[in-house]
């Protein structure tokens, strides 16, 4: 399913122009011509991003944004305000109302699409954690409290070659209770990251003579810093580098000369989002540990993944991978259940090492594992499944000082078509898995249209 963009503007020509450009990039687009219509459409349609005009009669964009962020149902949706106003005060006003970014009219479409890609990546991660929170609530756990509005106590890494700029930003952010660690080179910044944890990285694109982008790319490539928000500091003539930075995973930017109020607002937004993500991650993992974790492998159990898949299907599309260890009974019968347990633990480790943070892997029962994924294309799903298959067979499992067992796995893949029940999705994946076994094991099979027709014809519900 394509990302959904809600465009809000009281001028019909502006609506149609943006609709055409977004459709050309394969986004699903909905239109609203007023503030009240936008609020209603946002709650009914649940877009992934809202492009919101500022200057509208009656209810302006600022008020619309405030109401969106005050509504628990729509507070998580990124908002990009679109305006002809160029006064920095107006940008700060929008950011304080909860907007994630500003675009100036006439809209530069290259900038628009770069910002959309960055916001959609961020929302995908936060949606995964929100869905886990809903799963926990359905299992009887209280959701974690929201993070505080203040950013006092936040730790920010500042990497800039400009000493005067470092002093200015330190003074500005210290007024909000933010602690800065100052570095003047990529090497110093990496040393600081190794020595402590941070809520945000402020990164000059001119660092090390223009190597700031390389540093930003490395941040996203390293597991320890992959989720760290990055706010770029750029010169006015570095527009191309800023756009490239968004493609590499940067979250936001400010232009020099830095407007201090705008910087404070953008830092607050990024730190709050970081704290929200970390709070969800820590509290949910802790509260769910005993109830929804398989005690042998440490993976989620059948109870949890069932709830999670139901949530994925309610919110859109879902992909299910069903993996079964080949000839596992022979392992137990020949070498004992202790050896079988070692095999299952190793299978779990190999699966988990290859999956994205937003994917959920669970032990479904016995030697069967499932992987639940959202918004995955056919080719990507098959590639992931084949990587898992290869990870099983490539290296023997050491079950004792003198015993290493070669294991393989068969995998069935099914992707929801739009209106299936969870039972139908699981039955289709199971049928594909059975076919992989029948065709020689150690292979991946995708559920076919005939498999889906068979489930529907049998009335699986």
FILUMNU-724185 format. One line per 10 residues: for each residue x, y, z of N, C-alpha, C. Coordinates in steps of 0.05 Angstrom, whole numbers. Layout:
BEGIN
X Y Z X Y Z X Y Z  ...
This chain:
BEGIN
17 -24 0 0 0 0 18 25 0  11 45 -17 27 70 -19 22 87 6  41 104 11 38 123 34 15 142 27  0 150 48 -23 167 45 -17 195 53  -22 214 35 -17 242 40 -43 258 39  -49 273 61 -72 291 61 -62 319 55  -73 331 34 -66 358 26 -89 377 34  -82 398 49 -102 417 59 -96 445 49  -115 457 34 -111 483 23 -138 494 14  -144 519 18 -170 530 11 -171 539 -19
-148 537 -33 -147 545 -61 -147 519 -78  -167 515 -94 -170 491 -110 -146 485 -128  -135 507 -140 -113 503 -159 -89 491 -145  -84 500 -120 -61 490 -104 -65 460 -98  -90 454 -91 -96 426 -84 -91 408 -108  -101 416 -131 -98 399 -155 -69 396 -164  -54 418 -161 -26 417 -169 -10 397 -152  -14 399 -125 0 380 -107 -10 352 -111  -36 349 -115 -47 322 -120 -34 309 -144  -31 324 -166 -19 313 -190 10 305 -186
25 322 -172 53 316 -167 57 292 -149  40 290 -128 42 268 -110 33 242 -123  12 243 -139 3 219 -153 24 209 -172  39 228 -184 61 220 -202 83 205 -188  85 209 -162 105 194 -146 92 170 -132  68 163 -140 54 139 -130 45 141 -101  40 165 -91 27 168 -65 -3 167 -68  -17 157 -47 -46 160 -46 -52 187 -34  -70 202 -47 -74 230 -39 -104 234 -33  -109 250 -11 -136 259 -5 -134 289 -1
-156 303 -7 -156 332 -7 -177 343 13  -170 366 25 -188 380 43 -185 409 38  -208 424 37 -208 452 30 -211 471 53  -212 460 78 -215 477 101 -205 463 126  -201 478 147 -192 467 172 -210 445 184  -236 451 187 -254 431 197 -255 405 180  -254 409 154 -254 385 136 -228 369 140  -206 383 144 -181 370 148 -181 353 173  -192 364 195 -193 350 220 -210 324 218  -232 327 204 -250 304 201 -237 283 183
-225 292 161 -212 273 142 -188 259 155  -173 274 171 -149 262 183 -157 239 202  -178 243 217 -186 222 236 -199 198 222  -213 204 200 -227 182 185 -207 166 168  -188 180 155 -171 167 135 -144 159 146  -135 171 168 -109 166 180 -86 167 160  -80 191 150 -58 194 130 -31 190 144  -11 186 128 16 183 138 30 210 142  23 229 126 33 257 128 11 276 120  11 299 133 -9 320 126 7 344 115
1 353 91 11 379 80 -10 400 85  -4 419 102 -24 437 113 -18 466 106  -36 479 91 -33 507 85 -37 524 111  -22 545 113 -24 562 137 -47 582 135  -48 597 113 -67 619 110 -93 609 99  -112 602 116 -139 593 108 -159 609 124  -182 616 111 -202 631 126 -215 614 147  -225 628 168 -238 613 190 -218 601 209  -211 576 205 -191 562 221 -165 561 205  -145 575 215 -119 575 200 -103 549 206
-81 547 192 -65 522 194 -54 518 222  -47 540 236 -36 537 263 -57 523 282  -82 533 280 -102 521 297 -108 492 289  -108 487 263 -112 459 254 -91 441 266  -66 450 264 -43 434 274 -45 430 304  -52 450 319 -56 447 348 -77 426 354  -99 427 340 -121 408 345 -113 380 337  -98 377 315 -89 351 307 -71 339 329  -53 355 340 -34 345 360 -47 341 387  -70 354 392 -84 350 417 -102 326 417
-107 315 393 -124 291 390 -107 266 390  -111 249 409 -95 225 412 -96 208 386  -118 209 371 -120 193 347 -103 203 324  -96 229 324 -81 241 302 -55 254 311  -48 253 336 -25 267 346 1 256 334  1 231 326 26 219 316 31 225 287  12 237 272 15 242 244 33 266 239  55 263 223 72 286 217 57 307 201  62 332 208 49 355 194 71 372 182  68 378 156 86 397 143 68 421 135
75 444 146 60 468 140 71 482 115  53 490 97 60 502 72 50 530 72  69 550 67 61 578 70 77 596 52  66 619 45 80 639 31 94 658 50  90 656 76 103 673 96 132 665 99  149 685 100 178 679 102 190 688 129  174 701 145 184 711 171 191 687 189  215 686 200 222 664 218 203 661 242  191 683 250 172 681 272 149 663 265  140 663 240 118 646 232 126 616 232
151 610 225 161 583 226 161 573 255  171 590 273 172 582 301 143 578 312  125 595 303 97 592 312 86 565 303  92 557 279 82 531 269 95 508 283  121 510 288 135 488 302 125 485 330  119 507 344 109 506 371 80 495 371  66 498 349 39 486 347 40 456 342  65 446 336 68 417 333 76 408 305  80 428 286 88 421 259 116 408 259  120 390 240 146 377 238 164 392 219
153 407 200 170 423 182 154 444 168  168 462 154 155 483 139 165 481 110  148 486 91 155 489 63 145 516 53  161 530 37 152 556 27 140 553 0  120 570 -5 107 571 -32 124 590 -50  126 584 -76 117 559 -89 134 536 -79  120 513 -76 133 489 -65 154 478 -85  179 475 -75 199 462 -90 195 431 -87  189 418 -109 180 390 -106 203 371 -99  227 378 -106 250 361 -98 253 362 -68
250 386 -56 251 388 -27 227 374 -14  204 377 -26 180 364 -15 184 334 -13  193 322 -35 195 292 -34 217 283 -16  238 298 -13 259 291 6 249 291 34  233 312 41 222 314 68 202 292 73  185 286 53 166 265 56 179 238 62  201 232 47 215 207 52 226 205 80  237 228 90 248 228 117 226 225 138  204 239 134 182 237 154 169 209 153  167 197 130 155 171 128 172 150 141
198 152 139 216 133 153 213 136 183  212 160 193 208 165 221 181 154 231  160 159 215 134 151 224 131 120 224  145 107 205 144 78 204 154 66 230  176 77 240 188 66 265 169 72 288  159 97 290 141 104 312 115 88 311  105 83 287 81 67 284 85 39 294  109 28 289 114 1 299 113 0 329  124 20 343 123 21 372 94 26 382  80 44 368 52 49 376 35 24 373
40 8 352 25 -16 349 31 -36 372  56 -37 380 63 -54 403 49 -45 428  46 -18 431 32 -8 454 3 -17 454  -10 -16 430 -38 -25 428 -40 -55 434  -20 -70 425 -19 -99 431 -18 -103 461  -1 -88 474 2 -91 503 -24 -84 518  -37 -63 508 -63 -55 520 -84 -77 517  -84 -90 493 -103 -112 488 -97 -136 505  -73 -139 514 -65 -161 531 -69 -155 561  -79 -130 567 -84 -123 594 -63 -107 608
-43 -97 594 -22 -80 606 -29 -51 602  -22 -35 622 -26 -6 620 -5 5 601  -12 25 584 8 37 567 26 55 583  51 59 574 69 76 589 60 105 588  66 121 609 58 149 609 73 164 587  62 187 578 76 202 557 101 215 568  121 221 552 145 234 561 138 263 569  154 276 586 149 303 594 152 323 570  138 345 572 139 365 551 166 380 551  178 383 574 203 397 576 226 380 565
247 394 555 270 379 544 294 382 564  289 392 588 310 395 607 323 368 613  349 367 614 363 343 619 372 328 594  363 338 571 371 325 546 400 329 540  412 310 527 441 311 520 443 312 490  457 332 480 459 336 451 489 337 443  495 322 422 522 322 410 522 344 388  541 363 391 544 384 371 570 380 356  569 376 330 593 372 314 594 395 294  611 415 299 614 437 281 642 447 281
651 457 258 678 468 256 680 497 264  657 510 270 656 538 276 655 543 306  676 553 317 678 557 346 657 577 355  653 599 340 633 619 348 605 607 348  600 591 328 573 578 326 569 560 350  590 545 357 588 527 380 581 542 405  594 565 410 588 581 433 560 591 433  550 601 410 523 611 408 502 590 414  505 567 401 486 545 405 486 535 433  509 534 445 511 524 473 495 543 491
499 569 488 484 587 505 454 586 500  446 583 475 417 583 469 404 558 481  415 535 477 403 510 485 406 505 515  427 516 527 430 514 556 407 527 571  395 548 559 372 561 571 348 542 574  347 521 558 326 502 559 333 477 576  356 479 589 365 456 606 378 434 590  387 440 565 400 420 548 430 422 552  443 398 555 472 396 557 484 390 530  504 405 522 517 400 496 545 389 500
552 369 483 580 359 482 591 370 456  611 387 458 622 401 434 644 385 422  643 381 395 664 368 380 668 384 354  693 384 344 699 400 321 708 383 297  706 357 299 714 339 277 698 313 279  697 298 257 683 272 258 696 253 278  723 254 279 737 236 298 729 242 327  728 267 334 720 275 361 691 267 366  674 270 346 646 264 350 642 234 354  657 217 340 655 188 344 665 180 371
686 194 380 696 188 407 675 195 428  661 217 424 640 225 443 617 205 443  610 195 419 588 175 417 596 149 431  622 143 431 631 118 444 631 121 474  633 146 484 636 151 512 609 156 526  588 163 512 563 169 525 540 167 506  515 170 516 491 169 500 480 197 496  466 201 474 455 228 467 426 225 458  411 247 461 384 248 451 382 260 423  403 273 414 402 287 388 431 293 379
436 292 353 461 301 342 456 325 324  470 348 331 470 372 314 495 371 297  491 369 271 514 363 253 517 385 232  540 398 231 546 417 210 553 402 184  541 410 162 548 397 137 576 405 127  587 426 139 614 435 131 636 422 148  628 403 166 647 390 183 669 377 167  694 380 176 717 367 163 719 375 133  715 400 128 717 410 100 696 400 82  672 395 92 650 386 75 643 357 76
654 343 96 649 314 99 626 307 118  610 328 124 588 323 142 569 302 134  564 300 107 545 280 97 556 252 102  582 249 99 594 222 104 590 214 133  592 233 151 588 228 179 559 220 184  540 235 171 512 229 174 505 201 164  517 193 142 513 166 131 523 145 150  546 150 162 558 131 180 541 128 205  528 150 214 510 148 237 488 128 232  477 129 208 454 111 202 464 83 196
489 79 189 499 52 183 506 36 208  511 50 230 520 37 255 495 31 272  494 6 283 471 -2 299 468 16 323  490 24 336 488 39 361 477 67 357  479 78 332 470 106 327 448 107 306  437 84 298 418 84 276 392 100 282  384 100 307 359 113 315 364 141 327  388 150 327 394 177 339 384 198 320  366 217 329 357 238 311 381 256 303  380 265 278 401 282 267 389 307 256
399 330 266 390 356 256 414 369 243  411 375 217 433 386 201 434 416 204  459 427 205 463 456 204 477 462 178  464 478 161 474 482 133 475 511 126  492 517 107 493 544 94 470 545 73  462 569 67 440 573 48 446 561 21  471 559 13 478 548 -13 483 518 -12  477 505 10 480 476 13 454 460 10  436 471 -5 410 459 -8 412 430 -18  429 425 -38 432 398 -50 442 379 -28
461 388 -12 471 370 10 450 364 31  433 385 36 411 380 56 392 359 45  384 361 20 366 341 8 379 313 9  405 312 3 419 286 4 420 276 32  422 294 51 422 286 79 396 274 88  374 284 78 348 272 84 347 244 73  357 240 49 357 213 37 374 194 53  394 204 66 412 187 82 401 182 110  379 196 117 367 190 143 366 213 163  375 238 155 373 261 172 343 267 178
338 278 202 311 283 210 301 311 206  320 331 207 311 359 206 336 376 199  331 402 195 354 420 189 347 448 196  368 464 200 366 493 202 387 505 184  381 530 174 399 543 156 413 566 171  438 571 163 453 594 174 444 620 159  444 643 172 449 646 200 426 634 216  434 619 237 414 603 252 396 622 268  370 619 263 350 633 280 347 617 306  355 629 328 357 614 353 330 603 363
308 619 358 282 609 367 273 585 350  279 586 324 272 563 307 289 539 315  314 543 321 331 521 330 320 508 355  313 524 375 302 514 400 277 497 395  259 507 377 234 493 372 240 466 358  258 466 339 265 441 324 279 421 343  296 431 360 309 413 379 288 401 398  270 417 408 249 407 426 233 385 412  225 390 387 210 369 373 225 343 370  250 344 363 266 320 359 271 305 385
277 320 407 282 308 433 257 295 444  234 308 441 209 296 451 203 270 436  207 271 409 202 247 394 221 224 402  246 231 406 265 211 415 257 199 442  249 216 460 241 206 487 216 189 485  198 197 468 173 181 464 181 153 454  198 152 435 206 126 423 221 109 444  239 122 459 254 107 479 236 98 502  217 114 510 199 107 532 182 83 523  172 83 500 156 61 490 173 35 489
197 38 478 215 15 475 221 2 503  229 18 522 237 8 548 214 -3 564  192 12 566 170 4 583 155 -19 571  151 -20 545 136 -42 533 152 -68 535  177 -66 529 194 -91 531 193 -102 559  194 -84 579 195 -94 606 168 -106 615  146 -92 608 120 -101 617 111 -127 602  121 -130 578 112 -154 562 130 -178 566  152 -174 580 173 -195 580 162 -222 588  148 -223 611 140 -249 621 115 -260 606
97 -242 600 71 -251 589 72 -260 560  90 -248 545 89 -252 516 116 -261 504  134 -272 521 160 -280 512 163 -310 515  174 -323 494 179 -351 495 204 -356 513  201 -372 534 222 -374 554 247 -387 543  245 -404 523 268 -418 513 285 -400 495  272 -387 476 287 -372 455 289 -342 461  272 -332 479 272 -303 483 256 -287 462  245 -301 443 228 -288 423 200 -283 434  184 -267 419 156 -265 426 142 -292 422
120 -296 436 106 -321 435 82 -319 417  68 -341 414 45 -342 396 23 -322 404  19 -319 430 -2 -300 439 4 -272 429  28 -264 432 35 -236 425 33 -232 394  46 -250 379 47 -245 350 19 -247 338  1 -262 349 -26 -263 339 -40 -236 342  -37 -224 366 -48 -197 371 -35 -177 352  -9 -179 349 5 -160 331 -4 -162 302  -7 -186 292 -17 -190 265 -45 -179 262  -62 -182 281 -89 -171 280 -87 -141 277
-69 -128 292 -65 -100 290 -55 -91 263  -36 -106 251 -26 -100 225 -49 -101 204  -65 -121 206 -87 -124 187 -108 -101 190  -113 -93 214 -131 -70 218 -120 -45 206  -94 -41 208 -82 -16 199 -74 -15 170  -76 -37 156 -68 -38 128 -61 -66 119  -37 -68 109 -28 -94 98 -9 -108 117  -6 -134 113 12 -150 130 25 -172 113  50 -178 121 64 -200 108 72 -220 130  68 -245 125 74 -266 145 93 -286 133
116 -291 147 135 -312 140 132 -334 161  128 -358 152 125 -381 170 149 -400 164  166 -403 184 191 -418 181 190 -443 199  198 -466 187 198 -491 202 225 -504 198  237 -513 221 263 -526 220 259 -554 208  274 -561 187 271 -586 173 281 -609 190  265 -631 190 272 -656 204 281 -652 233  267 -634 247 274 -628 274 269 -652 293  249 -668 287 243 -691 304 266 -710 305  280 -712 283 304 -730 282 326 -720 300
328 -694 303 348 -682 322 342 -691 350  316 -687 358 309 -695 385 312 -725 390  303 -741 370 304 -770 374 333 -780 375  350 -768 359 378 -778 357 396 -767 379  394 -741 384 413 -728 402 401 -719 429  375 -720 431 362 -713 456 351 -685 455  332 -679 474 318 -653 474 337 -630 481  358 -635 496 377 -614 503 390 -603 477  397 -622 459 409 -613 434 388 -599 417  363 -608 418 342 -595 403 338 -566 413
340 -562 440 337 -535 451 359 -517 441  383 -527 439 406 -511 429 400 -502 400  390 -521 384 384 -514 356 363 -492 355  342 -495 371 320 -475 370 330 -447 379  348 -446 399 359 -421 408 376 -408 386  391 -425 372 408 -414 351 391 -405 327  370 -419 320 352 -410 299 341 -383 306  332 -379 331 321 -354 340 341 -331 337  366 -336 345 387 -316 343 392 -308 314  392 -327 296 398 -321 268 375 -306 255
350 -313 262 328 -298 251 329 -269 261  332 -266 287 331 -239 298 353 -221 287  376 -232 282 399 -217 272 394 -205 245  376 -216 229 372 -208 201 347 -191 197  332 -185 218 307 -171 214 309 -142 222  290 -125 211 289 -97 218 277 -93 246  282 -69 257 272 -64 284 241 -65 285  228 -58 263 199 -57 264 186 -84 259  201 -104 251 190 -131 247 188 -146 273  168 -164 275 164 -180 299 168 -209 292
186 -223 307 191 -251 303 183 -266 328  170 -289 325 160 -304 347 164 -334 343  166 -348 365 165 -377 364 136 -385 366  126 -398 345 97 -403 343 90 -429 357  109 -446 360 104 -472 373 124 -493 363  135 -509 381 153 -530 372 177 -518 357  181 -528 332 203 -518 316 194 -498 295  170 -486 299 159 -467 279 161 -439 289  170 -421 271 174 -392 278 158 -376 257  150 -352 265 136 -334 246 149 -307 248
148 -293 225 157 -265 224 134 -248 213  127 -227 228 105 -210 220 116 -183 211  109 -175 187 120 -150 175 97 -134 163  101 -107 163 82 -89 151 94 -76 126  77 -69 107 85 -53 84 110 -64 70  108 -90 62 131 -103 49 123 -112 21  139 -106 1 134 -115 -26 141 -144 -30  131 -156 -51 135 -184 -57 165 -190 -59  179 -175 -75 208 -180 -79 223 -178 -52  217 -157 -37 231 -153 -11 225 -176 8
200 -185 9 192 -207 27 207 -232 20  208 -238 -6 223 -262 -15 253 -261 -9  264 -237 -12 293 -233 -7 298 -238 23  281 -227 40 285 -231 69 282 -260 76  262 -273 65 258 -302 71 282 -318 62  293 -312 38 316 -327 29 341 -322 45  344 -298 55 367 -292 73 364 -309 99  340 -311 109 336 -328 133 342 -357 127  333 -366 104 339 -394 96 369 -399 95  383 -381 82 412 -384 79 426 -383 106
416 -366 124 428 -363 150 427 -389 166  406 -405 161 403 -430 175 424 -451 165  427 -452 139 443 -474 126 472 -467 125  480 -442 126 507 -434 120 527 -443 141  518 -445 166 537 -451 188 525 -472 207  539 -494 212 528 -515 230 524 -504 258  505 -516 272 500 -509 300 517 -526 318  533 -513 335 550 -528 353 533 -535 378  526 -561 381 509 -569 403 525 -583 425  551 -587 421 568 -599 440 597 -596 432
616 -603 450 644 -600 443 652 -615 417  639 -638 412 647 -654 389 623 -659 370  603 -642 372 579 -646 356 569 -620 344  570 -618 317 559 -596 302 538 -606 282  515 -595 283 493 -605 266 487 -584 244  485 -594 219 476 -578 197 446 -577 197  434 -554 198 405 -551 198 396 -535 174  372 -540 165 360 -524 144 331 -517 153  319 -499 138 292 -491 144 276 -486 118  250 -492 120 232 -486 98 215 -462 106
208 -445 87 194 -421 94 170 -416 74  147 -410 86 124 -402 70 118 -373 74  112 -358 52 108 -329 53 80 -323 43  65 -307 58 39 -298 49 36 -268 54  24 -254 35 19 -225 38 -11 -220 36  -22 -205 55 -51 -199 55 -58 -185 30  -82 -191 20 -91 -179 -5 -110 -156 -1  -118 -151 24 -136 -128 29 -159 -133 48  -170 -157 47 -194 -162 63 -194 -189 78  -170 -202 79 -169 -228 91 -169 -227 121
-178 -248 134 -176 -251 163 -148 -262 169  -141 -260 195 -115 -271 204 -114 -301 199  -135 -315 203 -135 -344 199 -130 -350 169  -141 -334 151 -136 -339 123 -107 -333 115  -96 -312 126 -68 -305 121 -50 -327 131  -55 -337 155 -38 -358 167 -41 -384 151  -66 -390 143 -70 -415 127 -56 -414 101  -55 -390 88 -41 -387 62 -11 -391 66  0 -379 87 29 -382 93 35 -411 99  17 -424 114 22 -452 121 21 -470 96
3 -464 78 2 -480 53 27 -476 37  38 -452 36 63 -447 22 86 -462 35  85 -462 62 106 -477 77 105 -506 71  81 -517 71 77 -546 65 88 -553 37  84 -534 18 93 -539 -9 124 -538 -10  136 -520 6 166 -520 8 176 -546 19  163 -557 38 171 -583 49 168 -605 28  145 -605 14 140 -626 -6 159 -624 -29  170 -601 -35 188 -598 -58 217 -601 -51  222 -613 -27 250 -620 -21 262 -606 3
247 -588 16 256 -574 40 279 -554 33  287 -538 53 308 -518 49 302 -500 26  277 -489 25 269 -472 3 247 -453 13  242 -433 -3 222 -412 3 200 -415 -18  175 -414 -9 152 -414 -27 133 -391 -20  123 -377 -40 104 -356 -37 75 -367 -41  57 -358 -24 29 -366 -27 19 -357 -55  6 -375 -69 -3 -369 -96 -33 -360 -95  -43 -349 -117 -71 -342 -119 -89 -367 -113  -80 -390 -122 -95 -415 -117 -96 -421 -87
-75 -416 -73 -75 -420 -44 -96 -402 -31  -97 -376 -39 -117 -358 -28 -145 -367 -35  -149 -375 -60 -176 -384 -68 -185 -408 -52  -165 -426 -46 -172 -450 -31 -181 -443 -3  -167 -423 10 -175 -415 37 -203 -402 37  -208 -385 17 -234 -372 15 -256 -393 8  -249 -411 -9 -269 -432 -16 -276 -450 7  -256 -454 25 -261 -471 49 -275 -456 71  -278 -429 67 -291 -413 87 -275 -409 112  -249 -407 110 -232 -403 133 -239 -375 144
-242 -374 171 -249 -348 183 -236 -345 210
